[in-house]
């Protein structure tokens, strides 16, 4: 069973994805505020993300998916966040390419 916190984040992401389809610049503020309200403490707020923390590609949070690396807590693009680590209490979590090989480390 998936942890409740992850289900909440996924639900908020689904809602914000639907809002993003409306493509109104004003909705970016609404979408970011919704996502920011449910981000775990320490994660970079969507409202502050303008580019990928790894490749520095510009990211428009209204029209592109932004992922939060569970290691560095920064916002990253789809390409750079296409890796996962299995955490004992959280299960499989998305990490950025900087942490792709972190399973060799003692991840807590």
C-alpha positions in Angstrom: 0.0 0.0 0.0 1.2 3.5 -0.9 1.9 5.9 2.0 -0.9 8.5 2.5 1.5 11.4 2.0 2.5 10.2 -1.5 -1.2 9.6 -2.4 -2.0 13.2 -1.4 1.0 14.6 -3.5 -0.1 12.5 -6.4 -3.7 13.7 -6.1 -2.6 17.3 -6.0 -0.3 16.7 -9.0 -3.3 15.3 -10.9 -5.5 18.3 -10.1 -2.7 20.7 -11.0 -2.2 18.9 -14.3 -5.8 19.4 -15.2 -5.5 23.1 -14.3 -2.4 23.4 -16.5 -4.5 22.3 -19.5 -6.3 25.6 -19.3 -3.1 27.4 -20.2 -3.9 30.8 -18.6 -0.9 32.5 -17.1 -3.0 33.5 -14.1 -3.6 29.8 -13.4 0.1 29.2 -13.0 -0.1 31.1 -9.7 -3.1 29.0 -8.7 -1.5 25.8 -9.7 1.8 26.6 -7.9 0.0 27.7 -4.8 -2.0 24.4 -4.7 1.2 22.3 -5.2 3.3 24.4 -2.8 0.7 24.0 0.0 1.1 20.2 0.0 4.8 19.8 -0.6 6.7 18.1 2.2 8.7 20.5 4.3 12.1 21.4 2.8 11.1 20.8 -0.9 11.7 23.7 -3.3 8.3 25.5 -3.9 7.0 25.3 -7.4 6.5 29.0 -7.3 10.3 29.4 -7.1 11.2 27.0 -9.9 12.2 28.5 -13.2 14.7 26.0 -14.4 15.8 22.4 -13.8 18.3 22.1 -11.0 20.4 19.6 -13.0 20.4 20.6 -16.7 19.3 24.2 -16.1 16.6 23.9 -18.9 13.9 26.5 -18.4 10.7 25.0 -16.9 7.3 26.6 -17.1 5.5 25.0 -14.2 2.2 25.7 -15.9 2.9 23.7 -19.1 5.6 21.2 -18.0 5.8 18.6 -15.2 8.1 19.5 -12.4 9.4 16.8 -10.2 11.0 17.1 -6.8 14.1 15.0 -6.2 13.7 13.2 -2.8 17.5 13.6 -2.2 18.2 17.3 -3.0 14.6 18.5 -2.8 15.0 20.7 -5.9 12.7 21.0 -8.9 13.9 19.0 -11.9 12.6 18.3 -15.4 11.2 15.0 -16.7 14.4 13.9 -18.3 16.6 14.6 -15.2 14.1 13.1 -12.7 13.7 9.8 -14.4 15.4 7.7 -11.7 14.1 6.1 -8.5 15.4 4.9 -5.2 13.7 2.5 -2.9 13.5 4.1 0.6 12.7 1.7 3.5 9.8 3.7 4.9 8.6 5.6 1.8 9.0 3.0 -0.9 10.1 3.9 -4.5 10.7 7.7 -4.8 11.8 9.9 -7.7 15.4 11.3 -7.6 17.4 13.4 -10.0 20.2 12.1 -12.2 22.7 13.4 -9.7 21.6 10.7 -7.3 21.0 7.9 -9.9 23.6 5.7 -8.3 22.9 6.6 -4.7 21.8 3.0 -4.0 25.5 2.4 -3.6 25.4 4.7 -0.6 23.7 4.1 2.8 20.4 5.9 2.0 18.3 6.5 5.0 
